[in-house]
Amino acid sequence: MSEWVIETRNLTKEFRRAQFKIPALKNADLHVQKGEFVALMGPSGSGKSTLLHLIAAMDRPTGGEVFVMGQDVGKLSEGAVARWRNAHIGFVFQSFNLIPVLTALENVELPLKLTKLGKSKRIEHAKKALDVVGLSDRLHHAPRQLSGGQEQRVAIARAIVTDPDVILADEPTGNLDSGSAQDVLTLLGRLNKEFGKTIVMVTHDPHAARTASRIRYLDKGELLPEGQVPEDWALTIPAKE
């Protein structure tokens, strides 16, 4: 078993547009240990979200390998990949992706419908997840009845309800005001420190990146060496207090 929870080897992704190949990610080698909180930063179009989606097996690489919990996710069949992802990955989207006709409780319960749990156990787990994110008083509210920050916390509850090994967050504060963004970052920090969750977060916000224990930068599809910042990209990461 690898010592890494996440390991990518020469990971490459190209997109085709007509007869052209557009490189999105080039030979990326990323290693994340259990319990780490890693932020991926870089200019728009640098390959951050592409890398995150490949780790989640939401897309297939053009070349290279992705191992998560020792599993070569590129070798999973289309049928097996959804079950694997549901068991091991919690994904948090920038746009929340909640189903508007379902309540908070019903949205959080959804991933559990792919498990063997009965209805009562699913509801029990969903309530616990909403309690962790501080929304036990909003169980029966629809997304339209919640603030943006509350919607994102419901989305995080949905991501953790299956007790995944890894939480992947793609610009989780991108659609939030500063107060709600801080609430979400505090919650992610708590999930990392108190619950031991391994987290990889894509962000363009240096203040959000402070939540992470390690920052890696991407530029023009390349994952830069540890500590290197993209050229011509003015960015100051405030020192941790």
C-alpha positions in Angstrom: 0.0 0.0 0.0 1.3 3.4 -1.0 2.1 5.9 1.8 0.2 8.5 -0.2 -3.5 9.0 0.0 -3.3 10.7 -3.4 -0.5 10.2 -5.9 -0.4 11.3 -9.5 2.3 10.3 -11.9 3.0 12.2 -15.1 -0.6 13.1 -15.2 -1.6 14.7 -18.5 -4.9 15.9 -19.9 -5.6 17.2 -23.4 -8.9 18.4 -24.8 -9.8 18.3 -28.5 -11.3 21.2 -30.3 -11.9 20.2 -33.9 -8.5 19.1 -35.2 -6.6 20.8 -32.4 -5.3 19.4 -29.1 -5.4 21.8 -26.2 -3.2 20.8 -23.3 -4.9 21.4 -19.9 -2.4 19.5 -17.7 1.1 18.4 -18.4 3.0 15.6 -16.5 1.7 16.6 -13.1 3.2 14.7 -10.1 1.3 15.4 -6.9 1.6 13.6 -3.6 -0.8 14.1 -0.7 -0.4 12.3 2.7 -3.3 11.2 4.9 -4.6 14.1 6.9 -3.0 16.9 4.8 -4.9 20.0 3.6 -3.5 21.1 0.3 -4.5 24.2 -1.6 -4.0 24.3 -5.4 -3.6 27.8 -6.7 -2.8 29.5 -10.0 -4.2 31.8 -12.7 -7.4 31.1 -14.5 -6.9 28.2 -17.0 -3.8 26.9 -15.2 -5.2 23.4 -14.8 -6.3 23.5 -11.2 -9.9 22.2 -11.7 -8.7 19.7 -14.3 -6.3 18.2 -11.8 -9.1 18.0 -9.2 -11.5 16.4 -11.5 -9.0 13.7 -12.5 -8.3 12.9 -8.9 -12.1 12.5 -8.4 -12.3 10.2 -11.5 -14.8 12.7 -12.9 -12.7 12.8 -16.1 -10.2 10.4 -17.7 -6.5 11.4 -18.2 -4.9 11.5 -21.6 -1.7 10.1 -20.1 -0.2 9.2 -16.7 -1.8 7.7 -13.6 -3.9 8.7 -10.6 -3.8 6.6 -7.4 -6.2 7.4 -4.6 -6.1 5.1 -1.5 -3.8 2.9 -3.6 -6.5 2.4 -6.3 -5.5 3.2 -9.9 -8.7 5.1 -10.6 -8.0 5.2 -14.4 -8.5 1.4 -14.4 -12.0 1.5 -12.9 -14.8 0.6 -15.3 -17.5 3.2 -15.9 -19.8 1.1 -13.7 -17.3 0.8 -10.8 -16.1 4.4 -10.8 -19.4 5.9 -9.4 -19.5 3.4 -6.6 -15.8 4.0 -5.8 -16.2 7.7 -5.9 -19.3 7.6 -3.6 -17.3 5.5 -1.1 -14.1 7.4 -1.0 -14.5 11.0 -2.4 -16.6 13.9 -1.1 -16.7 16.7 -3.8 -17.7 20.3 -3.0 -18.6 22.4 -6.0 -18.4 26.2 -6.3 -22.0 26.4 -7.5 -23.4 24.1 -4.6 -25.2 21.8 -7.1 -28.1 21.2 -4.7 -31.4 19.9 -6.2 -33.9 22.8 -5.7 -37.0 20.6 -5.2 -35.4 18.7 -2.3 -35.0 19.8 1.3 -31.5 20.1 2.9 -32.0 16.7 4.5 -33.1 15.1 1.2 -30.1 16.6 -0.6 -27.7 15.3 2.0 -29.3 11.8 1.9 -28.8 11.4 -1.8 -25.3 9.8 -1.8 -26.5 7.3 0.7 -29.0 5.9 -1.8 -26.1 4.3 -3.5 -25.3 2.3 -0.4 -27.0 -0.6 1.3 -28.3 1.5 4.2 -32.0 1.5 4.9 -34.1 4.6 4.9 -34.0 5.2 8.7 -30.2 4.8 8.8 -29.8 7.2 5.8 -31.8 9.8 7.6 -29.8 9.3 10.7 -26.5 9.8 8.9 -27.9 12.8 7.0 -29.0 14.5 10.2 -25.6 13.9 11.8 -23.8 15.4 8.8 -26.1 18.5 8.9 -25.4 18.8 12.6 -21.6 18.8 11.9 -22.0 21.8 9.5 -24.3 23.6 12.0 -27.6 23.3 10.2 -29.6 20.9 12.3 -32.3 23.6 12.4 -32.6 23.7 8.6 -33.4 20.1 7.9 -36.6 20.8 6.0 -35.6 24.0 4.2 -35.4 24.0 0.4 -32.2 25.6 -1.1 -34.2 28.7 -2.0 -34.9 29.2 1.7 -31.2 29.2 2.6 -28.5 31.8 2.2 -25.6 31.1 -0.1 -23.3 30.2 2.8 -26.0 27.8 4.2 -26.4 26.2 0.8 -22.6 25.6 0.6 -22.7 24.1 4.1 -25.5 21.7 3.0 -23.3 20.8 0.0 -20.4 20.0 2.4 -22.7 17.9 4.6 -23.6 16.0 1.4 -19.9 15.6 0.7 -19.1 14.1 4.1 -22.3 12.0 4.7 -20.6 8.8 3.4 -17.5 9.5 5.6 -15.2 9.7 2.6 -11.4 9.4 2.8 -10.8 12.5 0.7 -12.7 15.8 0.4 -12.1 17.7 -2.9 -13.3 21.3 -3.0 -13.4 23.3 -6.2 -13.5 27.1 -5.4 -15.8 26.4 -2.4 -15.9 30.1 -1.5 -16.1 31.5 -5.0 -19.8 32.4 -4.9 -19.9 33.6 -1.3 -19.6 36.9 0.6 -16.6 37.3 2.9 -18.4 36.3 6.1 -20.0 33.2 4.6 -16.7 32.3 2.9 -14.9 32.5 6.3 -17.6 30.2 7.8 -17.0 27.6 5.1 -13.2 27.8 5.4 -13.5 27.4 9.2 -15.6 24.3 8.6 -13.2 22.8 6.2 -10.3 23.5 8.6 -12.3 21.7 11.4 -13.0 18.7 9.1 -9.3 18.5 8.5 -8.1 19.0 12.1 -10.9 17.4 14.2 -12.0 14.7 11.8 -8.7 14.0 10.1 -10.1 14.4 6.6 -7.6 14.7 3.8 -8.6 17.8 1.8 -7.5 19.2 -1.6 -9.0 22.6 -2.4 -8.7 24.6 -5.6 -8.8 28.4 -4.9 -7.7 31.7 -6.4 -8.0 33.4 -3.1 -4.8 33.8 -1.0 -6.9 34.2 2.1 -8.7 30.9 1.5 -5.3 29.3 0.9 -4.2 30.2 4.4 -6.6 27.5 5.7 -4.4 24.8 4.0 -1.3 23.4 5.5 0.5 23.3 2.1 0.1 25.2 -1.1 1.0 24.1 -4.6 0.8 26.3 -7.7 -0.1 25.6 -11.3 0.7 27.7 -14.3 -0.2 27.0 -18.0 -1.0 23.4 -17.2 2.1 22.7 -15.2 2.3 21.8 -11.5 5.2 23.9 -10.4 7.9 22.6 -7.9 7.1 22.9 -4.2 7.2 26.6 -3.2 7.5 28.0 -6.7 4.9 30.7 -7.7 3.9 31.4 -11.3 5.9 34.2 -13.0 4.1 37.5 -13.7 1.4 36.5 -11.2 1.3 39.0 -8.4 0.3 37.1 -5.3 1.0 37.6 -1.7 0.1 34.9 0.7 -0.4 36.4 4.2 1.7 34.7 6.8 -0.1 32.4 9.1 -0.8 33.9 12.5 
